[in-house]
Amino acid sequence: MRIGIFAGTTGSLSPLDVEMEASAAAAAGFDTYWLPQVFAWDAQTIIAAVGQRVPGIRFGTAVLPIYSRHPWALAQQALTIAALTNGRFTLGIGVSHRSIVEDMWGLSYERPMQHVREYLDVLQPLLKGASVDATGSTVSGRGRLEVPVTPCPLLVAALGPRMLEVAGSRADGTITWMTGPSTLADLTVPVLCTAARKAGRPPPRIVVGVPVCVTGDPTTARAYAARVYDAYGRLPAYRAMLDREELHGPADLAVIGDESSVARQLSEFAAAGATELAAAEFGPTIDDRRRTRALLSGLARKLA
């Protein structure tokens, strides 16, 4: 299981801060630096700039919501970034949440499964340099991009079985969040891998995002996590994953403890089938964050 850093929200960071963080992650031996697309900077633009100046690490989006960008425009952006980073870019996409798509953007979230399938009908050929001629009820596209193609892996964020089948049969894998080892072993991995095998695709990448804190005070750290990650427990898609694990809230899913405890907990994700860990480092104290980075860096170098 490779280990990367999930940067979390970048709203409080300047682009220069992101560059410094990505550079530190590369120096610490991490495989990938993942940026979200939430309510702050444009993740792809940041990666296009930072990726050219920070060698030795891959970059990815975790994840870009597809409703806000036409697949033609997204393919142009993704291929441009893949070229600028010499093939070190993974495009992670997802359908986001009804509260964002409808309440914030004023768009319809009525048929997310149909939309993602039709979106891929346009996006995937363009990413491979092929022509597209797709007419859907939610999105359409025709033509081709006249640029050299740098390989750009595509991951589809998936939690439930239907979206996992799409990710396995149509993409290079998936990215999860608020998903524990039991759910990975019983749902995510078997559904995803079965779909990939039936579609004649190679074994999928399974990138698991999880909050991590190495600390000598687990009680305080878990209370801190309850505040930081509270909103995720109220989003239906994540709530369903927490319920599968019989957890009260996101703080109960967070990996918290001393070095040996955290290493053991992370090994459970690998045993469940995760191929990559996107670690969201957190901690109420500077010492907690320092210890977290030291442990994760050591594991990343060991597993490289």
N, C-alpha and C positions, 0 to 999 in steps of 0.2 A: 504494500500500500504506500504510494507516494504521498508526501505531505506538502501542502501548500498553505498559503495564508489567505483567509477571506477578510478583506479590508473593512467590511461592514459599511455603514454610511460614511460617505466622504464629505458631508455637508460642512463639518467643522475644519476640514483640511483644505489648504490651498493646493493648486496643481504642483507647486514645488514641494509641499509636504508629502504628497503622494509619491513623487519621484524619490524623495529621500527614504520613505518607508519601503518602496519597492527595491531600492538599492540595498537597504539593510537586509531585506528578506533574501535577496540574491546572495549577499555575502554570508548569510547564515545557513545557506545550503538548501533553501526551500525550492520546490519544483515549480510552483505556479503562484502567481499573485492575482487573486480574483477581485474584480471590482463590481459593485452592484449598480443598477440604474434605478434610483428611487426618486428622491425629491431634491437632488443636489446637482453636481456637475454632470456633464454628459460623459458617460464611462468610456465610450469608444474614442472620443476626441482625446481624453486624457491618456488612454493606452497608446494611441497613435503617436503622441508627443513623448511620453515617458518611455515607451518601448524602444525607441531609437537610441535613447541615452543610457538605458540600463540593460546591459547584456547579462547572459548567464541565467535567465529565468524566463519562463513562459508566462503569458498573460491570458486572462479570460474574463468574460462578462458573466456575472452570476446574480441576476440574469437581466437581459433586456426584455421589457414587455412588448409584445408584438403589435398590440393594438395602436400604439402611437407612431408606428413607422410602416410604410408600405414595404413589402418584401423586396421590391426592386431597389429602393433606396438603401435598405439594409444590406443587400448583397453588395452594392457598390461600396458602402462603408467598410464592410467586413473584408472584402478582397483588397481594398486599399491598405487597411491595417495589417493584414497578413503579409503583404508585400513589404511594407515599411518595417516590420519586425522580423523579416526573414523567416516567415513561417512559424513564429512563436505565439500565435494568437488562436484561441478557441472561442467560438461564438456560442454563448449560452443564451437561450431564449426561453420565454415562458408566457403564459396567458395572463399573469398577474391576478388581480382579485376584482370581484364585482364592485366593491366599494371604491376602488380607484378608477376603473374603466368607466363606470356609469356616473358615480357621484362627483368625481373630480374632472373627468374628461368629457362627460356628456355623450359617451358612445354606448352602443348596445353590447351587453355581455350575454345575450340570449343564447347563443350557440357556440360556446368556446371550443368544443371538440371539433365541430365542423370548420370553425375558423382556423384552427391550427393545422388541420389537414390541408385545407385550401391554401393556406399561407405557405406550407412546405411545398405544395405543387409548383409554386412560383419561385420560392427561394432556392430550393436545392439545385435545380438545373442551372440557375445563374451562378451559384457558387462553384459549379464544376465546369463553367465555361460553355455550357450547352444552351441551345435556344429553348425558349419556353413559349407555350401556347396553351394557357390555362384559363378557363372561364368558370368562376365559382359564384355562389350567391352572396358570399361575404367579401371576397377579394379575387381579382383577376390580374393577369399579366401576359404580355406578349413581347417577343424579341430576344435579344441577347446582348451581353456586355462585351465590348470590344477591348478587353484588357487581358494581359497574360495572367493565368490563374496560379496563385500560390495556394497550396493546400490549406484549407481552413476547416478544422473539425467543427461539427455542429452538435450541440447537446440541447436537449429539450427538457426543461424542468418538469418533473412528473412525480406525483404522489399517489393518486388513485390508479386502479388497474387499467382503465381505458386509456389514460394518458401515458401510462407506462408501456402499453402495447404500441402506441404511436411512437414513443421514443425508441423502443427497441427495434421496431420494424422500419423506421424511416430515418433515424438519426444515428450518431456515433455513440450515444449513451445519454445519461441523464445527470441532473444535479438535484440533490434533495436538501431540505432544510426542515428542522424540527421533526426529524425521522430517526427513531432509535434502532438499536441492533436487532431487536425482535422483529420489528416491521420490515427491516431490510431482508432478514433471513426468510421470513414467511411470505412476504408480498413483493417487495421491490425487486430483489434479485431474480427470483424464479420467473416472475411475469416478464420482466425486461429481457432476460436471457432467452426465454422460450420464444418471445416475439422476434428477437434477432436471429435466432437459429432457423425459425420457419421462413424468415425473409431472405435467408442465405447471406446474412451479414456476419462480420467477425464479432467475437465477444465484445460487449459494450463497455465503455467507460462508465463507472459508477462513482460520481463525485459526491461525497457526503459532507455537507456543511454542518458544523457543530460548534457551539461555544465551549471554550476550554480555559480553565484557570487552575494553576498550580499554587497552592496556598497552605499555610499552616492554620488557617481559620476558616474551615469550610462553611460554618454557619453564617458568618458575615458575608462570605463570597456568594452563598446561595441567595441571601436576602438582596444582595446587590444585583444578582442576575434576575431576580424576580422583578425588580424595577426596570432594568435595562431592556429586557425582552418581553415585558408584559403584553405589549400589543399583539405579538404573534399568537398568543393564546386565545385571542378574540377573533382571529380570521378563520373562517370555516375550514379551509383546506388544511391549515396547520393544526387546528383543533382536532380534526379527525385523526391526524397522525398521533397526537398526544394521547387521545382516547384509546387508540390501538395499543399503546404502551401502558395504559392505565395510570397515566401521570396527571397530576393536578394542573401543572402549568409548565411553561418553557424552562423555568429554573430547575425543575426536576429532571429535565433531559440534559442540562449542561453537564459537562465533564469537569468535576471539581474534586480536589484532594491534593495530597502530597505527591511527590514525583512517582513513587511506585504505584500509588492508586490510580493516578491519571494514565500512566503507561498501560496499566492493566485494562482500564476502561476503554482506551483507544484500541487496544488489541481486539476487543469484542466487535468493533466496527469492521476491522479487517477480517475477522473470522466469519462475520455475517455476509461478506462478499464485497465490501467497499474496495474499489481499486485506487481511490484517491481520497484524501482527507483535505477539506478546506476548513482550516482551523480559524475560528473567530476568537482571537485572544481577548480576554477581558480580565479585570480584577480591580477591587476597590483600592489597592495600594500599588505604589511603584514597585515594591519588592515582589508582590504577586505577579505583576506583568513581566518583571525581569526573570523570575523563576519559570514562568510559563514559556517565555521565548527560549530560555536555555534548554528546557526539556524537549520542546518541539524541534529545536534545531539539532539537538543530538540524535533524536529519532530520525529526522529527515536525512541526516548524513549516513546514519546506519543503514537505512532502507534504500538509499540511492543506488 
